[in-house]
């Protein structure tokens, strides 16, 4: 089963400001300011529509970026989603197995 990701509730309070080719994003809940590239911003915007499997998010981001299927590097995509998880902006919905 594919992993599904969703936005955390704090996302709804983010303040976005485009600046050149990046987005400056203020997170009131943590009083932190983040800088996102277009790919990272698109992943977050995609998940604001609802939870989605990782493969679906990547497909959506590629379409939004106007690149061919598979052209968005898997490592770049994985880095962006991992960073969003570290910031507490997205979360994995899959249940983890209990430790043995």
MOPAC internal coordinates of N, CA, C and O (Angstrom, degrees):
PM7 1SCF
backbone

  N    0.0000 0     0.00 0     0.00 0    0    0    0
  C    1.4478 1     0.00 0     0.00 0    1    0    0
  C    1.5280 1   109.32 1     0.00 0    2    1    0
  O    1.2310 1   120.69 1   -43.89 1    3    2    1
  N    1.3149 1   116.29 1   136.11 1    3    2    1
  C    1.4622 1   121.53 1  -178.60 1    5    3    2
  C    1.5224 1   110.21 1   -74.50 1    6    5    3
  O    1.2310 1   121.43 1   -33.30 1    7    6    5
  N    1.3150 1   114.87 1   146.70 1    7    6    5
  C    1.4608 1   119.95 1   175.95 1    9    7    6
  C    1.5158 1   109.66 1   -70.47 1   10    9    7
  O    1.2310 1   121.32 1   -39.69 1   11   10    9
  N    1.3358 1   115.09 1   140.31 1   11   10    9
  C    1.4639 1   120.56 1   176.50 1   13   11   10
  C    1.5162 1   108.67 1  -113.38 1   14   13   11
  O    1.2310 1   121.17 1   -39.01 1   15   14   13
  N    1.3165 1   115.37 1   140.99 1   15   14   13
  C    1.4509 1   121.58 1   178.67 1   17   15   14
  C    1.5130 1   109.66 1  -117.49 1   18   17   15
  O    1.2310 1   121.09 1   -26.00 1   19   18   17
  N    1.3304 1   115.53 1   154.00 1   19   18   17
  C    1.4645 1   121.79 1   177.68 1   21   19   18
  C    1.5211 1   108.32 1  -146.39 1   22   21   19
  O    1.2310 1   120.95 1   -22.33 1   23   22   21
  N    1.3171 1   115.78 1   157.67 1   23   22   21
  C    1.4661 1   119.20 1   175.98 1   25   23   22
  C    1.5205 1   109.23 1   -76.01 1   26   25   23
  O    1.2310 1   121.18 1   -28.85 1   27   26   25
  N    1.3145 1   115.35 1   151.15 1   27   26   25
  C    1.4586 1   120.01 1   173.69 1   29   27   26
  C    1.5293 1   107.61 1   -86.98 1   30   29   27
  O    1.2310 1   119.58 1   -18.52 1   31   30   29
  N    1.3056 1   118.41 1   161.48 1   31   30   29
  C    1.4677 1   121.07 1  -177.18 1   33   31   30
  C    1.5257 1   114.92 1   -57.55 1   34   33   31
  O    1.2310 1   119.46 1   153.09 1   35   34   33
  N    1.3303 1   118.63 1   -26.91 1   35   34   33
  C    1.4681 1   120.40 1  -178.01 1   37   35   34
  C    1.5177 1   113.04 1   -65.65 1   38   37   35
  O    1.2310 1   119.91 1   161.35 1   39   38   37
  N    1.3183 1   117.77 1   -18.65 1   39   38   37
  C    1.4621 1   121.67 1  -177.56 1   41   39   38
  C    1.5244 1   111.42 1   -62.28 1   42   41   39
  O    1.2310 1   120.30 1   147.95 1   43   42   41
  N    1.3067 1   117.02 1   -32.05 1   43   42   41
  C    1.4604 1   120.44 1  -175.59 1   45   43   42
  C    1.5252 1   113.08 1   -68.20 1   46   45   43
  O    1.2310 1   119.65 1   166.96 1   47   46   45
  N    1.3287 1   118.27 1   -13.04 1   47   46   45
  C    1.4570 1   121.12 1   178.59 1   49   47   46
  C    1.5234 1   113.74 1  -102.81 1   50   49   47
  O    1.2310 1   119.89 1  -176.71 1   51   50   49
  N    1.3373 1   117.81 1     3.29 1   51   50   49
  C    1.4564 1   120.46 1  -177.44 1   53   51   50
  C    1.5227 1   111.56 1   -65.85 1   54   53   51
  O    1.2310 1   121.32 1   -34.31 1   55   54   53
  N    1.3293 1   115.07 1   145.69 1   55   54   53
  C    1.4648 1   121.90 1   176.78 1   57   55   54
  C    1.5302 1   106.86 1  -112.94 1   58   57   55
  O    1.2310 1   120.93 1   -62.56 1   59   58   57
  N    1.3443 1   115.84 1   117.44 1   59   58   57
  C    1.4612 1   122.11 1  -174.69 1   61   59   58
  C    1.5223 1   111.04 1  -101.37 1   62   61   59
  O    1.2310 1   121.04 1   -39.98 1   63   62   61
  N    1.3474 1   115.61 1   140.02 1   63   62   61
  C    1.4549 1   121.33 1   173.54 1   65   63   62
  C    1.5397 1   108.45 1  -140.83 1   66   65   63
  O    1.2310 1   120.21 1   -68.53 1   67   66   65
  N    1.3389 1   117.21 1   111.47 1   67   66   65
  C    1.4745 1   118.21 1   175.89 1   69   67   66
  C    1.5321 1   109.41 1   -69.23 1   70   69   67
  O    1.2310 1   121.09 1   -36.88 1   71   70   69
  N    1.3275 1   115.53 1   143.12 1   71   70   69
  C    1.4586 1   120.29 1   178.96 1   73   71   70
  C    1.5168 1   107.65 1  -149.64 1   74   73   71
  O    1.2310 1   120.74 1   -69.46 1   75   74   73
  N    1.3322 1   116.18 1   110.54 1   75   74   73
  C    1.4612 1   122.81 1  -173.99 1   77   75   74
  C    1.5260 1   109.15 1    53.09 1   78   77   75
  O    1.2310 1   119.88 1    60.63 1   79   78   77
  N    1.3303 1   117.84 1  -119.37 1   79   78   77
  C    1.4653 1   120.15 1  -177.55 1   81   79   78
  C    1.5291 1   112.99 1  -104.91 1   82   81   79
  O    1.2310 1   120.65 1  -160.87 1   83   82   81
  N    1.3362 1   116.37 1    19.13 1   83   82   81
  C    1.4625 1   120.90 1   177.27 1   85   83   82
  C    1.5248 1   109.51 1  -131.26 1   86   85   83
  O    1.2310 1   121.18 1    -7.89 1   87   86   85
  N    1.3145 1   115.34 1   172.11 1   87   86   85
  C    1.4663 1   122.48 1   176.34 1   89   87   86
  C    1.5140 1   108.31 1  -121.30 1   90   89   87
  O    1.2310 1   121.06 1   -50.87 1   91   90   89
  N    1.3208 1   115.57 1   129.13 1   91   90   89
  C    1.4528 1   121.60 1   173.00 1   93   91   90
  C    1.5264 1   105.40 1   -94.08 1   94   93   91
  O    1.2310 1   120.58 1   -56.32 1   95   94   93
  N    1.3293 1   116.50 1   123.68 1   95   94   93
  C    1.4556 1   121.02 1  -174.20 1   97   95   94
  C    1.5250 1   109.42 1  -125.68 1   98   97   95
  O    1.2310 1   121.11 1   -60.76 1   99   98   97
  N    1.3209 1   115.48 1   119.24 1   99   98   97
  C    1.4601 1   121.23 1   178.06 1  101   99   98
  C    1.5236 1   109.07 1   -95.68 1  102  101   99
  O    1.2310 1   120.99 1   -49.05 1  103  102  101
  N    1.3184 1   115.71 1   130.95 1  103  102  101
  C    1.4614 1   122.50 1  -179.66 1  105  103  102
  C    1.5260 1   108.17 1  -110.80 1  106  105  103
  O    1.2310 1   119.93 1   -83.22 1  107  106  105
  N    1.3538 1   117.73 1    96.78 1  107  106  105
  C    1.4673 1   120.58 1  -177.59 1  109  107  106
  C    1.5323 1   114.46 1   -56.99 1  110  109  107
  O    1.2310 1   120.04 1   145.91 1  111  110  109
  N    1.3211 1   117.52 1   -34.09 1  111  110  109
  C    1.4654 1   119.97 1  -176.60 1  113  111  110
  C    1.5245 1   112.83 1   -63.90 1  114  113  111
  O    1.2310 1   120.31 1   153.43 1  115  114  113
  N    1.3394 1   117.01 1   -26.57 1  115  114  113
  C    1.4578 1   120.37 1   179.32 1  117  115  114
  C    1.5273 1   112.02 1  -116.36 1  118  117  115
  O    1.2310 1   120.62 1   175.38 1  119  118  117
  N    1.3085 1   116.43 1    -4.62 1  119  118  117
  C    1.4740 1   124.54 1  -173.72 1  121  119  118
  C    1.5236 1   112.17 1    56.57 1  122  121  119
  O    1.2310 1   120.88 1  -150.87 1  123  122  121
  N    1.3273 1   115.93 1    29.13 1  123  122  121
  C    1.4626 1   121.15 1   178.37 1  125  123  122
  C    1.5211 1   109.98 1  -102.98 1  126  125  123
  O    1.2310 1   121.28 1   -27.76 1  127  126  125
  N    1.3220 1   115.16 1   152.24 1  127  126  125
  C    1.4544 1   121.84 1   174.28 1  129  127  126
  C    1.5212 1   107.52 1  -115.94 1  130  129  127
  O    1.2310 1   120.62 1   -47.86 1  131  130  129
  N    1.3224 1   116.42 1   132.14 1  131  130  129
  C    1.4588 1   122.63 1  -178.56 1  133  131  130
  C    1.5211 1   109.18 1  -115.32 1  134  133  131
  O    1.2310 1   120.75 1   -25.18 1  135  134  133
  N    1.3177 1   116.17 1   154.82 1  135  134  133
  C    1.4520 1   122.22 1   173.15 1  137  135  134
  C    1.5282 1   106.76 1  -119.25 1  138  137  135
  O    1.2310 1   120.93 1   -61.25 1  139  138  137
  N    1.3356 1   115.84 1   118.75 1  139  138  137
  C    1.4598 1   121.42 1  -179.02 1  141  139  138
  C    1.5114 1   110.45 1  -114.55 1  142  141  139
  O    1.2310 1   120.86 1   -39.15 1  143  142  141
  N    1.3242 1   115.96 1   140.85 1  143  142  141
  C    1.4548 1   119.10 1   170.35 1  145  143  142
  C    1.5300 1   108.02 1   -79.77 1  146  145  143
  O    1.2310 1   120.35 1    -3.20 1  147  146  145
  N    1.3095 1   116.93 1   176.80 1  147  146  145
  C    1.4640 1   120.63 1  -175.73 1  149  147  146
  C    1.5248 1   112.14 1   -61.40 1  150  149  147
  O    1.2310 1   120.15 1   138.77 1  151  150  149
  N    1.3221 1   117.32 1   -41.23 1  151  150  149
  C    1.4663 1   120.48 1  -179.38 1  153  151  150
  C    1.5241 1   111.31 1   -61.20 1  154  153  151
  O    1.2310 1   120.23 1   132.08 1  155  154  153
  N    1.3146 1   117.17 1   -47.92 1  155  154  153
  C    1.4638 1   121.49 1  -179.78 1  157  155  154
  C    1.5242 1   110.67 1   -62.44 1  158  157  155
  O    1.2310 1   120.50 1   136.93 1  159  158  157
  N    1.3245 1   116.65 1   -43.07 1  159  158  157
  C    1.4669 1   120.74 1   178.36 1  161  159  158
  C    1.5252 1   110.83 1   -61.95 1  162  161  159
  O    1.2310 1   120.19 1   138.24 1  163  162  161
  N    1.3277 1   117.24 1   -41.76 1  163  162  161
  C    1.4591 1   120.56 1  -179.70 1  165  163  162
  C    1.5271 1   112.08 1   -65.87 1  166  165  163
  O    1.2310 1   120.23 1   141.55 1  167  166  165
  N    1.3120 1   117.17 1   -38.45 1  167  166  165
  C    1.4689 1   120.31 1   177.94 1  169  167  166
  C    1.5286 1   109.64 1   -60.39 1  170  169  167
  O    1.2310 1   120.90 1   134.09 1  171  170  169
  N    1.3093 1   115.89 1   -45.91 1  171  170  169
  C    1.4614 1   120.12 1   179.81 1  173  171  170
  C    1.5296 1   111.09 1   -64.94 1  174  173  171
  O    1.2310 1   120.26 1   137.04 1  175  174  173
  N    1.3190 1   117.11 1   -42.96 1  175  174  173
  C    1.4650 1   120.98 1   178.92 1  177  175  174
  C    1.5339 1   110.91 1   -63.67 1  178  177  175
  O    1.2310 1   120.40 1   141.64 1  179  178  177
  N    1.3069 1   116.83 1   -38.36 1  179  178  177
  C    1.4683 1   121.19 1   178.21 1  181  179  178
  C    1.5212 1   110.37 1   -61.17 1  182  181  179
  O    1.2310 1   120.41 1   134.78 1  183  182  181
  N    1.3241 1   116.82 1   -45.22 1  183  182  181
  C    1.4615 1   120.69 1  -176.90 1  185  183  182
  C    1.5165 1   112.99 1   -73.14 1  186  185  183
  O    1.2310 1   119.92 1   163.79 1  187  186  185
  N    1.3333 1   117.75 1   -16.21 1  187  186  185
  C    1.4630 1   119.53 1   175.07 1  189  187  186
  C    1.5307 1   110.61 1   -66.20 1  190  189  187
  O    1.2310 1   120.21 1   161.43 1  191  190  189
  N    1.3284 1   117.21 1   -18.57 1  191  190  189
  C    1.4645 1   121.88 1   178.24 1  193  191  190
  C    1.5246 1   111.87 1   -79.80 1  194  193  191
  O    1.2310 1   120.20 1   163.80 1  195  194  193
  N    1.3289 1   117.23 1   -16.20 1  195  194  193
  C    1.4524 1   122.01 1   179.26 1  197  195  194
  C    1.5155 1   111.15 1   140.61 1  198  197  195
  O    1.2310 1   119.82 1   -14.26 1  199  198  197
  N    1.3350 1   117.94 1   165.74 1  199  198  197
  C    1.4633 1   122.02 1  -179.82 1  201  199  198
  C    1.5208 1   111.04 1   -59.10 1  202  201  199
  O    1.2310 1   121.12 1   -31.36 1  203  202  201
  N    1.3194 1   115.46 1   148.64 1  203  202  201
  C    1.4584 1   120.31 1  -178.15 1  205  203  202
  C    1.5212 1   109.39 1  -154.17 1  206  205  203
  O    1.2310 1   121.08 1   -30.35 1  207  206  205
  N    1.3311 1   115.54 1   149.65 1  207  206  205
  C    1.4586 1   120.79 1   175.71 1  209  207  206
  C    1.5268 1   109.23 1   -66.08 1  210  209  207
  O    1.2310 1   120.89 1   -31.58 1  211  210  209
  N    1.3108 1   115.90 1   148.42 1  211  210  209
  C    1.4601 1   121.46 1  -177.80 1  213  211  210
  C    1.5293 1   111.48 1   -53.72 1  214  213  211
  O    1.2310 1   119.92 1   137.39 1  215  214  213
  N    1.3181 1   117.76 1   -42.61 1  215  214  213
  C    1.4659 1   120.72 1  -179.45 1  217  215  214
  C    1.5287 1   110.94 1   -62.16 1  218  217  215
  O    1.2310 1   120.62 1   141.30 1  219  218  217
  N    1.3211 1   116.43 1   -38.70 1  219  218  217
  C    1.4636 1   121.01 1   178.63 1  221  219  218
  C    1.5174 1   112.08 1   -67.03 1  222  221  219
  O    1.2310 1   120.58 1   142.85 1  223  222  221
  N    1.3233 1   116.49 1   -37.15 1  223  222  221
  C    1.4668 1   120.66 1   178.44 1  225  223  222
  C    1.5256 1   109.63 1   -65.10 1  226  225  223
  O    1.2310 1   120.70 1   135.93 1  227  226  225
  N    1.3337 1   116.26 1   -44.07 1  227  226  225
  C    1.4624 1   120.89 1  -179.89 1  229  227  226
  C    1.5221 1   110.00 1   -63.23 1  230  229  227
  O    1.2310 1   119.98 1   135.74 1  231  230  229
  N    1.3263 1   117.63 1   -44.26 1  231  230  229
  C    1.4716 1   121.48 1   177.98 1  233  231  230
  C    1.5216 1   110.54 1   -59.85 1  234  233  231
  O    1.2310 1   120.44 1   135.45 1  235  234  233
  N    1.3371 1   116.77 1   -44.55 1  235  234  233
  C    1.4661 1   121.32 1  -179.11 1  237  235  234
  C    1.5195 1   110.40 1   -63.73 1  238  237  235
  O    1.2310 1   120.29 1   136.44 1  239  238  237
  N    1.3423 1   117.04 1   -43.56 1  239  238  237
  C    1.4650 1   121.14 1  -179.90 1  241  239  238
  C    1.5253 1   110.70 1   -63.02 1  242  241  239
  O    1.2310 1   120.14 1   137.99 1  243  242  241
  N    1.3213 1   117.35 1   -42.01 1  243  242  241
  C    1.4663 1   120.30 1   178.38 1  245  243  242
  C    1.5241 1   110.84 1   -61.28 1  246  245  243
  O    1.2310 1   120.52 1   136.28 1  247  246  245
  N    1.3198 1   116.61 1   -43.72 1  247  246  245
  C    1.4625 1   120.26 1   178.93 1  249  247  246
  C    1.5294 1   110.64 1   -63.58 1  250  249  247
  O    1.2310 1   120.16 1   136.69 1  251  250  249
  N    1.3349 1   117.30 1   -43.31 1  251  250  249
  C    1.4601 1   121.18 1  -179.57 1  253  251  250
  C    1.5255 1   111.79 1   -66.25 1  254  253  251
  O    1.2310 1   120.48 1   147.90 1  255  254  253
  N    1.3250 1   116.69 1   -32.10 1  255  254  253
  C    1.4569 1   121.35 1   178.04 1  257  255  254
  C    1.5288 1   112.23 1   -79.94 1  258  257  255
  O    1.2310 1   121.14 1   165.59 1  259  258  257
  N    1.3407 1   115.42 1   -14.41 1  259  258  257
  C    1.4612 1   120.03 1  -179.06 1  261  259  258
  C    1.5206 1   113.47 1    76.12 1  262  261  259
  O    1.2310 1   120.75 1  -151.20 1  263  262  261
  N    1.3315 1   116.17 1    28.80 1  263  262  261
  C    1.4628 1   120.58 1   178.15 1  265  263  262
  C    1.5224 1   109.27 1  -109.57 1  266  265  263
  O    1.2310 1   121.10 1   -20.82 1  267  266  265
  N    1.3151 1   115.50 1   159.18 1  267  266  265
  C    1.4637 1   121.37 1  -179.14 1  269  267  266
  C    1.5266 1   110.88 1   -67.99 1  270  269  267
  O    1.2310 1   121.47 1   -25.96 1  271  270  269
  N    1.3320 1   114.79 1   154.04 1  271  270  269
  C    1.4657 1   121.15 1   177.25 1  273  271  270
  C    1.5267 1   109.11 1   -55.32 1  274  273  271
  O    1.2310 1   120.62 1   -52.03 1  275  274  273
  N    1.3260 1   116.42 1   127.97 1  275  274  273
  C    1.4544 1   122.22 1   179.82 1  277  275  274
  C    1.5236 1   114.18 1    87.80 1  278  277  275
  O    1.2310 1   120.09 1   175.98 1  279  278  277
  N    1.3351 1   117.44 1    -4.02 1  279  278  277
  C    1.4657 1   120.30 1  -177.42 1  281  279  278
  C    1.5318 1   112.84 1   -78.71 1  282  281  279
  O    1.2310 1   120.03 1   153.21 1  283  282  281
  N    1.3342 1   117.54 1   -26.79 1  283  282  281
  C    1.4642 1   120.80 1   175.72 1  285  283  282
  C    1.5263 1   107.08 1   -73.99 1  286  285  283
  O    1.2310 1   120.81 1   -62.51 1  287  286  285
  N    1.3107 1   116.05 1   117.49 1  287  286  285
  C    1.4640 1   121.09 1  -175.70 1  289  287  286
  C    1.5309 1   110.73 1   -57.96 1  290  289  287
  O    1.2310 1   120.73 1   -48.09 1  291  290  289
  N    1.3001 1   116.20 1   131.91 1  291  290  289
  C    1.4585 1   121.67 1  -179.81 1  293  291  290
  C    1.5238 1   110.90 1   -58.05 1  294  293  291
  O    1.2310 1   120.24 1   140.55 1  295  294  293
  N    1.3265 1   117.15 1   -39.45 1  295  294  293
  C    1.4697 1   120.46 1  -179.67 1  297  295  294
  C    1.5322 1   110.83 1   -65.16 1  298  297  295
  O    1.2310 1   120.08 1   139.90 1  299  298  297
  N    1.3239 1   117.45 1   -40.10 1  299  298  297
  C    1.4697 1   121.16 1   178.54 1  301  299  298
  C    1.5207 1   110.63 1   -65.28 1  302  301  299
  O    1.2310 1   120.99 1   137.18 1  303  302  301
  N    1.3302 1   115.71 1   -42.82 1  303  302  301
  C    1.4613 1   121.10 1   179.55 1  305  303  302
  C    1.5313 1   110.13 1   -64.48 1  306  305  303
  O    1.2310 1   120.49 1   134.60 1  307  306  305
  N    1.3310 1   116.66 1   -45.40 1  307  306  305
  C    1.4666 1   121.29 1  -179.77 1  309  307  306
  C    1.5326 1   110.73 1   -63.45 1  310  309  307
  O    1.2310 1   120.04 1   140.64 1  311  310  309
  N    1.3287 1   117.53 1   -39.36 1  311  310  309
  C    1.4604 1   121.07 1   178.15 1  313  311  310
  C    1.5304 1   110.26 1   -62.35 1  314  313  311
  O    1.2310 1   120.49 1   134.87 1  315  314  313
  N    1.3343 1   116.67 1   -45.13 1  315  314  313
  C    1.4657 1   120.91 1  -178.30 1  317  315  314
  C    1.5289 1   111.04 1   -63.30 1  318  317  315
  O    1.2310 1   119.97 1   134.31 1  319  318  317
  N    1.3303 1   117.66 1   -45.69 1  319  318  317
  C    1.4599 1   119.45 1  -179.27 1  321  319  318
  C    1.5247 1   111.52 1   -68.27 1  322  321  319
  O    1.2310 1   120.23 1   143.21 1  323  322  321
  N    1.3297 1   117.16 1   -36.79 1  323  322  321
  C    1.4675 1   120.07 1   177.56 1  325  323  322
  C    1.5304 1   110.49 1   -64.44 1  326  325  323
  O    1.2310 1   120.32 1   139.02 1  327  326  325
  N    1.3179 1   116.99 1   -40.98 1  327  326  325
  C    1.4635 1   120.79 1   179.74 1  329  327  326
  C    1.5270 1   110.64 1   -64.41 1  330  329  327
  O    1.2310 1   120.35 1   137.74 1  331  330  329
  N    1.3380 1   116.93 1   -42.26 1  331  330  329
  C    1.4675 1   120.35 1   178.34 1  333  331  330
  C    1.5275 1   111.09 1   -63.28 1  334  333  331
  O    1.2310 1   120.35 1   144.62 1  335  334  333
  N    1.3382 1   116.93 1   -35.38 1  335  334  333
  C    1.4599 1   120.40 1   176.79 1  337  335  334
  C    1.5311 1   110.37 1   -68.78 1  338  337  335
  O    1.2310 1   120.08 1   137.97 1  339  338  337
  N    1.3330 1   117.45 1   -42.03 1  339  338  337
  C    1.4663 1   121.21 1   178.33 1  341  339  338
  C    1.5248 1   111.24 1   -59.21 1  342  341  339
  O    1.2310 1   120.56 1   142.97 1  343  342  341
  N    1.3237 1   116.54 1   -37.03 1  343  342  341
  C    1.4644 1   121.52 1  -179.62 1  345  343  342
  C    1.5283 1   112.32 1   -77.86 1  346  345  343
  O    1.2310 1   120.55 1   173.22 1  347  346  345
  N    1.3322 1   116.55 1    -6.78 1  347  346  345
  C    1.4583 1   120.72 1   179.88 1  349  347  346
  C    1.5274 1   113.33 1    77.14 1  350  349  347
  O    1.2310 1   120.60 1  -160.63 1  351  350  349
  N    1.3384 1   116.46 1    19.37 1  351  350  349
  C    1.4579 1   120.38 1  -178.37 1  353  351  350
  C    1.5259 1   112.64 1   -90.98 1  354  353  351
  O    1.2310 1   120.42 1   153.98 1  355  354  353
  N    1.3306 1   116.79 1   -26.02 1  355  354  353
  C    1.4623 1   120.60 1   174.21 1  357  355  354
  C    1.5195 1   108.34 1  -132.71 1  358  357  355
  O    1.2310 1   121.29 1   -19.92 1  359  358  357
  N    1.3218 1   115.15 1   160.08 1  359  358  357
  C    1.4586 1   119.80 1  -179.74 1  361  359  358
  C    1.5174 1   110.20 1  -143.67 1  362  361  359
  O    1.2310 1   121.50 1   -27.64 1  363  362  361
  N    1.3147 1   114.73 1   152.36 1  363  362  361
  C    1.4530 1   121.64 1   177.91 1  365  363  362
  C    1.5218 1   108.52 1   -83.54 1  366  365  363
  O    1.2310 1   120.77 1   -47.57 1  367  366  365
  N    1.3294 1   116.13 1   132.43 1  367  366  365
  C    1.4684 1   120.31 1  -178.11 1  369  367  366
  C    1.5258 1   112.90 1   -91.35 1  370  369  367
  O    1.2310 1   120.08 1   168.72 1  371  370  369
  N    1.3107 1   117.46 1   -11.28 1  371  370  369
  C    1.4607 1   120.35 1  -176.86 1  373  371  370
  C    1.5218 1   110.68 1   -69.36 1  374  373  371
  O    1.2310 1   121.71 1   -39.55 1  375  374  373
  N    1.3014 1   114.33 1   140.45 1  375  374  373
  C    1.4606 1   119.09 1   176.35 1  377  375  374
  C    1.5075 1   108.96 1   -75.68 1  378  377  375
  O    1.2310 1   120.76 1   -39.90 1  379  378  377
  N    1.3107 1   116.15 1   140.10 1  379  378  377
  C    1.4564 1   120.09 1   176.88 1  381  379  378
  C    1.5205 1   108.93 1   -97.39 1  382  381  379
  O    1.2310 1   121.62 1   -31.63 1  383  382  381
  N    1.2872 1   114.51 1   148.37 1  383  382  381
  C    1.4627 1   119.86 1  -179.50 1  385  383  382
  C    1.5275 1   109.10 1   -69.43 1  386  385  383
  O    1.2310 1   121.46 1   -32.66 1  387  386  385
  N    1.3017 1   114.82 1   147.34 1  387  386  385
  C    1.4634 1   120.21 1   178.29 1  389  387  386
  C    1.5295 1   109.02 1   -67.55 1  390  389  387
  O    1.2310 1   119.69 1   -37.89 1  391  390  389
  N    1.3277 1   118.19 1   142.11 1  391  390  389
  C    1.4731 1   119.99 1   179.02 1  393  391  390
  C    1.5120 1   110.88 1   -63.48 1  394  393  391
  O    1.2310 1   121.78 1   -33.12 1  395  394  393
  N    1.3079 1   114.20 1   146.88 1  395  394  393
  C    1.4751 1   119.35 1  -179.46 1  397  395  394
  C    1.4879 1   111.23 1   -86.70 1  398  397  395
  O    1.2310 1   120.10 1   180.00 1  399  398  397

